[in-house]
Amino acid sequence: DSGVTQTPKHLITATGQRVTLRCSPRSGDLSVYWYQQSLDQGLQFLIQYYNGEERAKGNILERFSAQQFPDLHSELNLSSLELGDSALYFCASSATGTPREYEQYFGPGTRLTVT
Amino acid sequence: AQSVAQPEDQVNVAEGNPLTVKCTYSVSGNPYLFWYVQYPNRGLQFLLKYITGDNLVKGSYGFEAEFNKSQTSFHLKKPSALVSDSALYFCAVRDKAAGNKLTFGGGTRVLVKP
């Protein structure tokens, strides 16, 4: 168990809908990362937050947005869903200012199926 | 841009034999390299990292990796594979220009046969 939790585990929804994925980082970790894993694109970085502020952005679609709250949990919002958004979405967290700060610990993922 | 490549989609090995999973990298500056393992229906688990120091890095579950600067490689190794090592393995590199984001290779599926 990495200490990173994600809810829900599975999500089935229809095209055009909007969903919210939630992540709680390991205790004390200030950085949260979101990744998408799909068969055709592999593992892709979406976005990073550090202590509530956006730190880095990857190939994240404009239909997708994220935020990190004062209690450090993060949410990834996906809107106007398309079939191609079906994927496994991972959240990861990392510490800062420690010898392990470059190690990212991943949650179990949320499997999104768009029908 | 930082990148890693895993040239083998799948590696088959008999239980008890040595296991090697290959990774090559392309980075500017000194690389920060990682190996992760993914079991079915699970998240990625951190195995080991290379940042600086000894070229041979020891990690979890008996895995180790050898950093080779001249060959720009970071191969994952285990002296004696177990059936339970069957999983998907990812090599990754930290992109210092973009926070601490990880760029992953395409993954190598390892199948250890009894």
Interface residues (C-beta under 8 A of the other chain):
Chain A: S2 V4 S31 Y33 Y35 G42 L43 F45 Q48 Y50 R55 A56 K57 G58 F90 A92 S94 E101 Y102 E103 Q104 Y105 F106 G107 P108 G109
Chain B: Y32 F34 Y36 R42 G43 L44 Q45 F46 K49 I51 F90 R94 A98 G99 N100 K101 L102 T103 F104 G106 G107
